[in-house]
Amino acid sequence: MKRHDENRVVEYDRPGDADVLELRARPLPAPGPGEVTVEVITSGISHIDGFIRSGREDAWGDDPWPRRSGSDFAGIVVAVGDGVTRWRRGDDVVGHVRAGAHAAYVTVPQATLVAKPRGVTWETAGGLYLAGATALDTLDDVRVGADDVVVISAAAGGVGSIEAQIARHRGATVIGTCGDRNFDYLRQVGITPVRYGEGIADRIRAAAGKPVTVMIDNFGQDGRALADELGVPETRYRSSEDRRRTELGLLADDAEALSRGTRLLEEVVRLAERRAFTVLVSGFYPLAEIAEAYRDLSRLHARGKVILGTRPVTTVRSLKARDVFEAAR
Ligand SMILES: NC(=O)c1ccc[n+]([C@@H]2O[C@H](COP(=O)([O-])OP(=O)(O)OC[C@H]3O[C@@H](n4cnc5c(N)ncnc54)[C@H](OP(=O)(O)O)[C@@H]3O)[C@@H](O)[C@H]2O)c1
């Protein structure tokens, strides 16, 4: 039988770019009371992980070193502590943790896990938490409904693509900003693409055909000015700075934040199971190639989520469709 007493964990000893990340062997203690140890199958990466690692976010300045990375994961329960009633060895789960998901195993409180439905693939499940919960929380916050015309910037990105599809699922008309490369993708998921850059307000008005009621700016350039130009009320505009606060809130580890995160994750998983949205995997990297995965994300042209896998079938690099497109330009 497989032993579960040694872990492989991504750690770093000082602030920096992705090159400070190291995959290290660490002991894996048995789970404590109320805790569950999960073998991680997939785990997502996010810009905010990188901001925290680089020291750009100082909210975590008192955390001891070495620090760990990663908040989203999907995996299989391998051990449960005393008092765990909800989970058993062998259960497939999706979960969240403040840091430490970029690992072969993660040990978390039982209340931070939700069941992974069979219909949600491993490749996508590991990237659902931060992007999905941010998207859902933002849409709820601005109360997006069927009568809305919603503009979402960076609509093909990790958060934007989930946000745009859930808004569409609610019946809203959704306009997503993107570059030429993503027009076909956004159309395929029911979003009207509009190219970002000069003259964008006119293009949005022409595409919408009626007044824009909500704007969510993921990218963080001139969002407020564009929202004003489109006549979007203050209460129905969310900035990239609002998104940053939402994400940091989802990474807090007090009891209230953890249970709120799990509630949102439950709803995100339910929506994924019902195909209210699908996550495109923009790049799938072995855990050991985490620095390369972050470099991919930092190019700011991800389409969907960048995901790490602990059991990749092959480490032979394949060219992704979007790389072929870029190479041909
Ligand atoms: N304020 C914060 O603290 C905070 C927190 C998290 C993320 N962010 C920022 O939010 C952005 C999106 O993050 P994400 O994780 O959702 O996306 P992501 O997965 O990194 O995807 C980036 C997306 O941005 C689009 N894009 C590139 N240049 C753009 C431009 N000038 N205007 C509009 N869209 C553009 C790309 O579309 P094309 O490939 O079609 O160009 C791509 O689909 C990133 O820039 C990130 O740094 C900010």
The ligand as an SDF file (V2000), in Angstrom:
LIG
                    3D

 48 52  0  0  0  0  0  0  0  0999 V2000
   -5.7150   44.2020   -8.8430 N   0  0  0  0  0  0  0  0  0  0  0  0
   -5.2130   43.0520   -8.4400 C   0  0  0  0  0  0  0  0  0  0  0  0
   -4.6350   42.9300   -7.3970 O   0  0  0  0  0  0  0  0  0  0  0  0
   -5.3430   41.8760   -9.3440 C   0  0  0  0  0  0  0  0  0  0  0  0
   -5.6020   40.6230   -8.8120 C   0  0  0  0  0  0  0  0  0  0  0  0
   -5.6390   39.5460   -9.6740 C   0  0  0  0  0  0  0  0  0  0  0  0
   -5.4330   39.7610  -11.0320 C   0  0  0  0  0  0  0  0  0  0  0  0
   -5.1940   41.0050  -11.4830 N   0  0  0  0  0  0  0  0  0  0  0  0
   -4.9670   41.2750  -12.8920 C   0  0  0  0  0  0  0  0  0  0  0  0
   -6.1310   40.9250  -13.5960 O   0  0  0  0  0  0  0  0  0  0  0  0
   -5.7760   40.5640  -14.9180 C   0  0  0  0  0  0  0  0  0  0  0  0
   -6.5510   39.3580  -15.3450 C   0  0  0  0  0  0  0  0  0  0  0  0
   -6.2690   38.2860  -14.4930 O   0  0  0  0  0  0  0  0  0  0  0  0
   -6.9080   36.8490  -14.7910 P   0  0  0  0  0  0  0  0  0  0  0  0
   -6.2790   35.9010  -13.8590 O   0  0  0  0  0  0  0  0  0  0  0  0
   -8.3680   36.9300  -14.8080 O   0  0  0  0  0  0  0  0  0  0  0  0
   -6.5180   36.6920  -16.2950 O   0  0  0  0  0  0  0  0  0  0  0  0
   -5.4110   35.8520  -17.0080 P   0  0  0  0  0  0  0  0  0  0  0  0
   -5.8330   34.4450  -16.8710 O   0  0  0  0  0  0  0  0  0  0  0  0
   -4.0400   36.2620  -16.6620 O   0  0  0  0  0  0  0  0  0  0  0  0
   -5.7120   36.3390  -18.5010 O   0  0  0  0  0  0  0  0  0  0  0  0
   -5.2970   37.5250  -18.9500 C   0  0  0  0  0  0  0  0  0  0  0  0
   -6.3220   37.9880  -19.9660 C   0  0  0  0  0  0  0  0  0  0  0  0
   -6.1300   39.3680  -20.1050 O   0  0  0  0  0  0  0  0  0  0  0  0
   -6.4310   39.7180  -21.4300 C   0  0  0  0  0  0  0  0  0  0  0  0
   -5.7610   40.9600  -21.7640 N   0  0  0  0  0  0  0  0  0  0  0  0
   -4.4630   41.1380  -22.1250 C   0  0  0  0  0  0  0  0  0  0  0  0
   -4.2410   42.4460  -22.3410 N   0  0  0  0  0  0  0  0  0  0  0  0
   -5.4310   43.0950  -22.0970 C   0  0  0  0  0  0  0  0  0  0  0  0
   -5.8470   44.4530  -22.1530 C   0  0  0  0  0  0  0  0  0  0  0  0
   -5.0050   45.4290  -22.4860 N   0  0  0  0  0  0  0  0  0  0  0  0
   -7.1340   44.7610  -21.8320 N   0  0  0  0  0  0  0  0  0  0  0  0
   -8.0180   43.7750  -21.4920 C   0  0  0  0  0  0  0  0  0  0  0  0
   -7.6810   42.4640  -21.4320 N   0  0  0  0  0  0  0  0  0  0  0  0
   -6.3990   42.1390  -21.7220 C   0  0  0  0  0  0  0  0  0  0  0  0
   -5.9350   38.5680  -22.2500 C   0  0  0  0  0  0  0  0  0  0  0  0
   -6.6950   38.5010  -23.4230 O   0  0  0  0  0  0  0  0  0  0  0  0
   -5.9770   38.4370  -24.8500 P   0  0  0  0  0  0  0  0  0  0  0  0
   -5.0670   37.2390  -24.7980 O   0  0  0  0  0  0  0  0  0  0  0  0
   -7.1320   38.2900  -25.7700 O   0  0  0  0  0  0  0  0  0  0  0  0
   -5.1910   39.7020  -25.0080 O   0  0  0  0  0  0  0  0  0  0  0  0
   -6.1440   37.3440  -21.3500 C   0  0  0  0  0  0  0  0  0  0  0  0
   -7.3000   36.6250  -21.6930 O   0  0  0  0  0  0  0  0  0  0  0  0
   -4.2680   40.4000  -14.9110 C   0  0  0  0  0  0  0  0  0  0  0  0
   -3.7120   41.5350  -15.5480 O   0  0  0  0  0  0  0  0  0  0  0  0
   -3.8900   40.3990  -13.4600 C   0  0  0  0  0  0  0  0  0  0  0  0
   -2.6070   40.9260  -13.2270 O   0  0  0  0  0  0  0  0  0  0  0  0
   -5.1700   42.0660  -10.6780 C   0  0  0  0  0  0  0  0  0  0  0  0
  1  2  1  0
  2  3  2  0
  2  4  1  0
  4  5  1  0
  4 48  2  0
  5  6  2  0
  6  7  1  0
  7  8  2  0
  8  9  1  0
  8 48  1  0
  9 10  1  0
  9 46  1  0
 10 11  1  0
 11 12  1  0
 11 44  1  0
 12 13  1  0
 13 14  1  0
 14 15  2  0
 14 16  1  0
 14 17  1  0
 17 18  1  0
 18 19  2  0
 18 20  1  0
 18 21  1  0
 21 22  1  0
 22 23  1  0
 23 24  1  0
 23 42  1  0
 24 25  1  0
 25 26  1  0
 25 36  1  0
 26 27  1  0
 26 35  1  0
 27 28  2  0
 28 29  1  0
 29 30  1  0
 29 35  2  0
 30 31  1  0
 30 32  2  0
 32 33  1  0
 33 34  2  0
 34 35  1  0
 36 37  1  0
 36 42  1  0
 37 38  1  0
 38 39  2  0
 38 40  1  0
 38 41  1  0
 42 43  1  0
 44 45  1  0
 44 46  1  0
 46 47  1  0
M  CHG  2   8   1  16  -1
M  END
$$$$
